């Protein structure tokens, strides 16, 4: 049985950070998204690398606030870390979008990379559009659009995204200055970024 994660809103998160400087924010978005905009002091451990570092993160004594763009990837990270025995987990409700919407301070990079969910919408929409247009010439091409629709439906029901996982691994979504092993070492040593 999976325990529902404890969520906090942006105002609660700011209050907790002010009261307890030992709390760490783990941003599970891609390195590229993190480079574009992130909460000051947060540490980037992309969801696609989390499995490799979950046991080390589970050994940390601090509470961890998990953040992503809107909340879905942070929920997946919660499942991964909870399976390793991490109990001091909080999820930022609404992710970085909610943090910014409530006036939370952010660090902005020199890049303006698209959020992963926006990239998924572009790719899924483009494939569907090509499938529908191609079906005017080759009727079987309609199944391409149908396949994307089925994938999106499964993604919503399972709260996972295979297309997002593939896009997250593209060079565009990687940070040139990012080493997750260094981030985890900083977390162990209590270094704020």
N, C-alpha and C positions, 0 to 999 in steps of 0.2 A: 504494500500500500504506500503510495506516494503522499507525503505531507505537503499541503499547499505552502508555497513560499510566503514569507512575511514581506509585505510590500510597504514602502514608505513613499510619501509624496515629496516633492522637491523642497517644500518648506521644512518638513520634518528632517530631511537629509541635511539641509544647511544647519539646522539647530544641533543635530547630532555631531556634525563635524566641528562646530564651534565648541561643544561641550567636551568632546573626546577626540583629541588630535591623533590618537592611535588607530582610529577607524581608517580603513583603506578602501578606496574606490577602484574597482576592477572594471575596466571598460572592455567589453568582449566584441566590439566592432572590429572591422578589418583595420590594418595599419594605416591604409590610405584614408579611411573615414576618420580615424583618430587624429591623423596629421592635419586634417581639414579643420576640425573643431573638437575640443574636449574640455572636460571640467578640470580646472587647475588642480594639480596634485594627484590626478588619477593615473593609474597604471594600465597599460594596454596589454591584454592577454587575449588575442583573437580567439573566437570560439573554435575555429578549426585547429588550433594548437592546444586548446585547453586540456584535452585528454592526456597529453604528454606531461603536463605539469600539475594535474589535479591532485596527486598525492602530496606533492610539495606544498601546494597552496592549502591543503587540508591541515597541514601541520602548523600553520600560522596561528598565533594566539589572538590576533586582532579580529574584530568584526569586519566583514567584507560587505561592501555595497556593490552589487552587480548592476552594470549599466550597459545599455545598447542604444540603438536608435529610438525604438518605441517600446520595447519590453519583451518581445518574443525570444530573441537570442539570449537575453539575460535569464529568462525562465529555463531555457535549455541548459545554460551554464549552471544554474541552481541545481538541476537534476544531477548533473555530472559531479559537482562538488559535494552535494549531499550524499551521493553514493560512496564517496571517499570518507565520509564521516564528519564533514564540516558542518557545524551546527550554528555558527555565528554568521548567518547569511541574511542579507536584506536585499530586496529588489527595488530599484528606483522606478516607481510607477510612472509609465509614460516615457521613460528613458531620457536621453539628451534633448529630445523634442520638448518634453514637459519642463525640463530644467531651464531651457532657454525661454520658453513661453512665460515662465514665472519670474523672469529677470535674473536668473542665475548667471554668475560670472563664468565666462568661457575663455579659453585660449584658442585663438584662430591661427592656423598655419598659412603658408604662402600658396596653398593649393585649395581648390574648391571642388574636390571630388564628390561625386554623387553618392548618396547613401545607398547601401546594398539593396534595400527594398525598391528604391527607384530604378536601379539597374535591372532588377528582376522584372519590373513592370515594362520597361523598355524592350527587353529581350523577348518576354512572353508575348507582348502585344505585337511586336514585329514579326515573330514567327507565325502567330495567328493570322495576321493580315496577309502575309505572303501565302499562307495555306489557302485562305479564302480566295484571294485573287488568282492563284494558280489553279484553283478548282474550276475556274471558268474554262480553262483549256484542258486540264487533266482532272476529271471529277474525283478521282481518288485522293487528290491533295487536300480535300476537305478534312481528311482524317488527321492531317498534321495539326490543324486548328483544334480538332476534337481532342487530340492527345495533350496539347498544351492546356486545354480547359480541364481535362481529367487530372493533370498534374497539379494545377492550381487548386482544384477542389481537394485533392489529397493533402496538399500542403496546408490548407486551412484546417482540415479536420485533424491532422496529426501534429499541427504546430511545428512542422519542420519544412525545410525548403531545399530540395536537391539542387535546383537551379542556383539558388543563393550560395550553396556550398561550393558549387563549381566556380561561380563568378568570384567568390572570395579568394580563390587561389590564383586568379589572374595577376600578372605583374602590376597592372593598373591599381589594384587594391592592396598592394604591399607597400610598406614603408621602407625607404632606403636606409633609414637610420635606426631600425628596430631589431632588437634581439630579445626574444622572450626570455631566454635564460638569464640575461642581465636584469630584466624586469623582476623576475621571480627572486633573484639574489637580492635586489634592492628591497623587495617586500620582506624577505627574511631578516634583513638588517635594519628594517624600519626606516629606510630612506624614502623621503617624499620626493616626487618628481615635479 
